[in-house]
Amino acid sequence: MWPVIGLVAVSAAGAAFAQQDPPSSLTPVADATPIASYRGHLVFSRAVGNGGFELVQRIADGPLQRVPVPLRSVPFDVDVGPTTGGRILAVYTRCATEPRVNLGFPGITEYQGGRGCDVFKVDLAGGRETRYTAVNAADGTEFWPTYWKGRIAFARVYDHKRDYPYLYVKTVASQAPSQRMPGGPRETCSRQDGKRVCSDDRRSVPQALELYGTRLAFAWRYQGFREGPDYELRIDTVGAGHRLMDHINGGGLTSVPIGWPSFEGGRLFWSRGCFGDTSGCQGRERLVKAGYTGTLVELQAFAPRPLLSQERDALMTIVLTDSSGTADCRGDPPVAVGTCSIRYVRPDFAPGG
């Protein structure tokens, strides 16, 4: 039998976040949003009622606070990470032409669809928003930035080939250009009757990048030979190799996306979802963790469903789920305040079968 995920009770204020039980739930979320957390600073986007989204943070058990940056018309593709001096930065993009809000599946905005998007940063302890001039290309769109101690990584598509994304890592203080990383596959090929045959559709989409030291973890979606897309989770290492951590073949009416990587304690954490016609994948939703050096040994736990995004911080897994089961945070019929919530859970990981 698979282990059960337990909800965590609300803790008392005053102790360090890593020694507390974090809150069990937050204010309902009306839209699917990426979530990011580091040292108890949980950051995500919240709709403000006029078609815009504000960036908010919650520190341990404190109240929700707006991060003092301008609104976006889509949820922020936000990540948070530490500086070498111990501050915590949030990084995200802004676009000349925004992507369509929450057009992606399941419900998360396809940031690759924006135009003229550049990377920005803000200190979560206060300060003004700043554009990262050294990493933004005049003829391209950056998205899904991620930051760790003086390095920033991001995805980019160039204006002349919008369906051909690249991944880059840049040491901010260095004059050297951004380093291109291997990324994921752009097509599927096989041998048929002695000939090499490749899929016609070469579109690929990176999602939810996560940088830790010299390692860049990311989800990657691409079209193979099947009706639905294939999903992969990979780690690229600066100055070294790259590693495939997980792969799911595409389905038809059923989709099992892999995503939301997060590093902690020498392990990589990620999720496998279940969307579309869930009769074909129900029970396959998983929270997964594994070491990323040496032999790959997965440990798994049941995931709450539908799982829209996840993060890892202070020995806890943070999940965004939809209580209505519609996977769009709206409900059926629609609920004005939204049907999603962000919860802290304590998965009981065990060897997978």
C-alpha positions as CSV (number, residue, x, y, z in Angstrom):
1,M,0.0,0.0,0.0
2,W,1.2,3.5,-0.8
3,P,1.9,5.9,2.1
4,V,-0.6,8.6,2.8
5,I,0.3,12.3,2.9
6,G,-0.5,14.0,6.2
7,L,-1.6,17.6,6.5
8,V,0.4,19.7,9.0
9,A,-1.2,21.6,11.8
10,V,-0.8,25.4,12.2
11,S,2.2,26.1,14.4
12,A,2.8,28.6,17.1
13,A,4.6,31.8,16.1
14,G,8.0,32.8,17.3
15,A,10.3,29.7,16.5
16,A,12.5,29.5,13.4
17,F,10.5,28.4,10.4
18,A,12.6,25.3,9.9
19,Q,11.8,24.1,13.4
20,Q,8.0,24.8,13.1
21,D,5.1,23.1,11.7
22,P,4.1,25.4,8.8
23,P,0.5,26.5,8.3
24,S,-1.9,23.8,6.8
25,S,-3.5,26.1,4.3
26,L,-3.5,29.6,2.9
27,T,-6.2,32.0,1.5
28,P,-8.0,30.4,-1.4
29,V,-6.2,30.9,-4.7
30,A,-8.4,31.9,-7.7
31,D,-5.9,31.1,-10.4
32,A,-3.3,28.5,-11.1
33,T,0.1,30.0,-10.1
34,P,3.7,28.9,-9.8
35,I,4.8,28.8,-6.2
36,A,8.3,29.3,-4.8
37,S,9.7,29.1,-1.3
38,Y,13.1,29.5,0.4
39,R,13.7,29.7,4.2
40,G,10.0,30.1,4.9
41,H,9.5,32.9,2.3
42,L,6.6,31.5,0.3
43,V,5.9,33.6,-2.9
44,F,3.1,33.3,-5.4
45,S,0.7,35.3,-7.5
46,R,-2.8,36.5,-6.5
47,A,-5.5,38.0,-8.6
48,V,-6.6,41.5,-7.7
49,G,-10.0,41.5,-9.4
50,N,-9.3,43.8,-12.4
51,G,-7.5,41.2,-14.6
52,G,-4.2,41.8,-12.9
53,F,-2.0,39.7,-10.6
54,E,0.1,40.9,-7.6
55,L,3.1,39.1,-6.3
56,V,2.6,38.2,-2.6
57,Q,4.7,36.5,0.0
58,R,4.1,34.8,3.4
59,I,6.9,34.5,5.9
60,A,6.4,31.4,8.1
61,D,3.0,31.9,10.0
62,G,2.8,35.6,9.2
63,P,0.1,37.3,7.1
64,L,0.1,37.6,3.3
65,Q,2.0,40.6,2.2
66,R,2.2,42.2,-1.2
67,V,5.7,42.3,-2.7
68,P,5.9,46.0,-3.8
69,V,6.3,45.5,-7.5
70,P,3.9,46.4,-10.4
71,L,1.2,44.0,-11.3
72,R,1.2,41.6,-14.3
73,S,-1.7,40.5,-16.4
74,V,-0.6,36.8,-15.9
75,P,0.7,35.1,-12.7
76,F,4.4,35.6,-12.2
77,D,6.8,32.9,-13.3
78,V,8.6,33.4,-10.0
79,D,11.5,31.7,-8.3
80,V,13.3,32.7,-5.1
81,G,16.8,32.0,-4.0
82,P,19.6,33.3,-1.7
83,T,22.4,35.7,-2.6
84,T,25.9,35.1,-1.4
85,G,25.3,37.7,1.2
86,G,22.3,36.0,2.7
87,R,19.5,38.1,1.2
88,I,16.6,36.4,-0.7
89,L,15.8,37.5,-4.2
90,A,12.6,36.9,-6.2
91,V,13.2,36.6,-10.0
92,Y,10.5,36.7,-12.7
93,T,9.9,38.1,-16.2
94,R,7.9,41.0,-17.6
95,C,6.8,41.1,-21.2
96,A,6.1,43.7,-23.9
97,T,3.3,41.4,-25.0
98,E,2.1,39.0,-22.3
99,P,1.3,35.4,-22.9
100,R,-2.4,34.4,-22.6
101,V,-3.2,33.8,-18.9
102,N,-3.3,30.2,-17.8
103,L,-3.6,28.9,-21.3
104,G,-1.3,26.0,-20.5
105,F,-2.2,22.6,-19.4
106,P,-3.0,22.0,-16.6
107,G,-3.9,25.7,-16.0
108,I,-0.4,27.1,-15.8
109,T,0.5,30.0,-18.1
110,E,2.6,29.0,-21.2
111,Y,5.2,31.7,-20.7
112,Q,6.9,30.8,-23.9
113,G,4.1,32.5,-25.7
114,G,5.0,36.0,-24.5
115,R,6.9,38.5,-26.6
116,G,9.7,40.8,-25.6
117,C,10.0,39.2,-22.1
118,D,12.9,40.2,-19.9
119,V,14.2,39.0,-16.5
120,F,13.6,41.1,-13.4
121,K,14.6,40.8,-9.7
122,V,13.5,42.2,-6.3
123,D,14.9,41.8,-2.8
124,L,12.1,40.3,-0.7
125,A,13.3,42.3,2.3
126,G,12.5,45.5,0.4
127,G,13.9,47.5,-2.4
128,R,13.0,48.4,-6.0
129,E,12.4,46.1,-8.9
130,T,15.5,45.9,-11.2
131,R,15.9,44.6,-14.7
132,Y,18.7,42.1,-15.3
133,T,20.3,43.8,-18.3
134,A,23.1,41.3,-18.6
135,V,20.9,38.3,-19.4
136,N,18.2,39.7,-21.7
137,A,18.4,39.4,-25.5
138,A,17.0,42.1,-27.7
139,D,15.8,39.5,-30.3
140,G,14.4,37.0,-27.8
141,T,12.1,36.3,-25.0
142,E,13.2,35.0,-21.6
143,F,11.0,33.0,-19.2
144,W,11.1,30.8,-16.2
145,P,14.1,32.4,-14.5
146,T,15.7,30.8,-11.5
147,Y,18.4,32.2,-9.1
148,W,21.0,30.8,-6.7
149,K,23.9,32.7,-5.1
150,G,25.1,34.8,-7.9
151,R,23.9,32.6,-10.8
152,I,20.8,33.0,-12.8
153,A,19.3,30.5,-15.3
154,F,16.4,31.0,-17.7
155,A,14.8,29.7,-20.8
156,R,14.8,31.7,-24.0
157,V,13.2,31.6,-27.5
158,Y,14.4,33.8,-30.3
159,D,12.0,35.8,-32.4
160,H,12.9,34.0,-35.6
161,K,12.2,30.5,-34.2
162,R,9.6,30.7,-31.5
163,D,9.2,26.9,-31.1
164,Y,12.9,26.2,-30.5
165,P,13.7,27.0,-26.8
166,Y,17.2,27.2,-25.3
167,L,18.3,27.1,-21.6
168,Y,21.1,29.3,-20.3
169,V,23.0,29.9,-17.1
170,K,24.8,33.2,-16.3
171,T,27.1,34.1,-13.5
172,V,25.8,37.6,-12.8
173,A,29.1,39.3,-11.8
174,S,31.0,37.8,-14.7
175,Q,31.6,39.5,-18.1
176,A,31.4,36.2,-19.8
177,P,28.3,35.5,-21.9
178,S,25.5,33.3,-20.7
179,Q,26.3,29.6,-21.1
180,R,24.0,27.5,-23.2
181,M,22.9,24.3,-21.5
182,P,22.0,21.0,-23.3
183,G,18.2,21.3,-22.5
184,G,15.8,18.6,-23.7
185,P,14.9,16.8,-26.9
186,R,13.1,18.6,-29.7
187,E,11.9,15.5,-31.6
188,T,11.5,11.8,-31.3
189,C,13.3,9.5,-33.7
190,S,13.4,5.7,-34.1
191,R,14.5,3.0,-36.5
192,Q,11.8,1.7,-38.8
193,D,12.6,-0.8,-41.5
194,G,16.3,0.1,-41.2
195,K,15.6,3.8,-41.6
196,R,15.8,6.7,-39.1
197,V,12.3,8.2,-38.8
198,C,11.6,11.3,-36.8
199,S,8.3,13.0,-35.6
200,D,7.1,15.9,-37.7
201,D,6.3,18.1,-34.8
202,R,9.4,19.6,-33.2
203,R,7.8,22.0,-30.8
204,S,9.3,21.7,-27.3
205,V,8.4,23.6,-24.1
206,P,10.6,23.9,-20.9
207,Q,8.8,24.6,-17.7
208,A,9.6,25.3,-14.0
209,L,13.4,25.6,-14.0
210,E,15.2,25.2,-10.7
211,L,18.8,26.2,-10.1
212,Y,21.0,24.9,-7.2
213,G,24.7,25.6,-7.3
214,T,25.9,24.4,-10.7
215,R,22.9,22.2,-11.3
216,L,19.8,23.2,-13.3
217,A,16.7,21.0,-13.1
218,F,13.8,21.4,-15.4
219,A,10.7,19.8,-16.9
220,W,10.6,19.5,-20.7
221,R,7.6,18.7,-22.9
222,Y,7.9,17.7,-26.5
223,Q,5.9,15.9,-29.2
224,G,6.8,12.3,-29.9
225,F,5.1,9.7,-32.1
226,R,2.0,9.5,-29.9
227,E,-1.1,11.6,-29.9
228,G,-0.1,13.4,-26.7
229,P,3.2,15.0,-25.7
230,D,6.1,13.2,-23.9
231,Y,7.3,14.7,-20.6
232,E,10.8,14.5,-19.2
233,L,12.6,15.8,-16.1
234,R,16.3,16.5,-16.5
235,I,19.3,18.0,-14.7
236,D,22.0,19.9,-16.6
237,T,25.3,20.6,-14.8
238,V,27.4,23.7,-15.6
239,G,30.7,22.6,-17.0
240,A,29.7,18.9,-16.9
241,G,27.1,16.5,-18.2
242,H,23.3,16.2,-18.1
243,R,21.0,13.5,-16.7
244,L,17.6,12.2,-17.5
245,M,15.7,11.8,-14.2
246,D,12.2,10.8,-15.4
247,H,10.3,10.2,-18.6
248,I,6.6,9.7,-19.4
249,N,5.4,8.7,-22.9
250,G,2.6,10.7,-24.4
251,G,-1.0,9.5,-24.2
252,G,-4.2,10.4,-26.0
253,L,-7.0,11.7,-23.8
254,T,-4.8,11.1,-20.7
255,S,-1.8,13.3,-19.7
256,V,0.8,12.6,-17.1
257,P,2.9,15.7,-16.9
258,I,6.2,15.6,-15.0
259,G,7.4,18.8,-13.4
260,W,8.1,21.2,-10.5
261,P,11.6,20.1,-9.6
262,S,13.1,21.3,-6.3
263,F,16.4,20.5,-4.6
264,E,16.8,19.8,-0.9
265,G,19.2,17.8,1.2
266,G,21.0,16.2,-1.7
267,R,17.8,15.1,-3.3
268,L,15.7,16.3,-6.2
269,F,11.9,16.4,-5.7
270,W,9.4,16.5,-8.5
271,S,5.8,15.5,-9.3
272,R,3.8,13.4,-11.8
273,G,0.3,14.6,-12.4
274,C,-2.9,13.1,-14.0
275,F,-5.1,15.3,-16.2
276,G,-7.6,15.0,-19.1
277,D,-9.4,11.7,-19.0
278,T,-8.1,10.7,-15.6
279,S,-9.5,7.1,-15.9
280,G,-6.3,6.4,-17.8
281,C,-3.9,7.7,-15.1
282,Q,-5.8,7.9,-11.8
283,G,-3.7,6.5,-9.1
284,R,-0.5,7.3,-11.0
285,E,-0.1,10.8,-9.4
286,R,3.1,10.8,-7.4
287,L,5.4,13.0,-5.4
288,V,8.9,11.7,-6.2
289,K,12.4,12.2,-4.8
290,A,15.7,10.8,-5.8
291,G,19.4,11.4,-5.5
292,Y,20.9,13.1,-8.5
293,T,24.4,11.5,-8.3
294,G,25.2,7.8,-8.6
295,T,22.5,5.2,-9.1
296,L,19.0,6.6,-9.6
297,V,16.8,5.2,-6.8
298,E,13.3,6.8,-6.7
299,L,11.2,7.1,-3.5
300,Q,7.5,8.0,-4.1
301,A,4.4,9.1,-2.2
302,F,0.8,9.6,-3.3
303,A,0.2,13.1,-4.5
304,P,-3.0,15.1,-3.7
305,R,-5.0,15.5,-6.9
306,P,-5.3,17.5,-9.0
307,L,-1.8,18.8,-8.3
308,L,-1.1,22.0,-10.2
309,S,2.3,23.0,-8.8
310,Q,4.6,22.1,-5.9
311,E,7.7,23.3,-4.1
312,R,10.0,22.0,-1.4
313,D,11.3,24.0,1.7
314,A,12.4,23.2,5.2
315,L,11.7,19.4,4.9
316,M,8.1,20.1,3.8
317,T,6.4,19.8,0.4
318,I,4.2,22.7,-0.6
319,V,1.3,21.8,-3.0
320,L,-1.2,23.8,-5.0
321,T,-4.4,21.8,-5.5
322,D,-7.9,22.3,-6.7
323,S,-10.7,21.1,-4.3
324,S,-13.2,21.1,-7.2
325,G,-11.2,18.7,-9.3
326,T,-11.5,21.0,-12.3
327,A,-7.7,21.8,-12.3
328,D,-8.3,25.4,-13.2
329,C,-9.0,26.9,-9.7
330,R,-12.4,28.2,-11.0
331,G,-14.8,25.3,-10.2
332,D,-17.9,24.1,-12.0
333,P,-20.0,26.2,-11.7
334,P,-17.3,28.9,-11.2
335,V,-16.6,30.1,-7.6
336,A,-15.6,33.8,-7.3
337,V,-13.0,33.3,-4.6
338,G,-11.4,30.3,-6.4
339,T,-11.3,26.6,-5.5
340,C,-7.5,26.2,-5.2
341,S,-5.4,26.4,-2.0
342,I,-1.7,26.1,-1.1
343,R,-1.0,23.5,1.6
344,Y,2.0,22.2,3.4
345,V,2.2,18.4,3.4
346,R,4.6,15.8,4.9
347,P,4.9,13.0,2.4
348,D,5.9,9.6,3.6
349,F,8.2,8.5,0.7
350,A,8.7,4.8,0.1
351,P,10.3,2.8,-2.7
352,G,8.2,2.8,-5.9
353,G,7.0,-0.2,-7.8
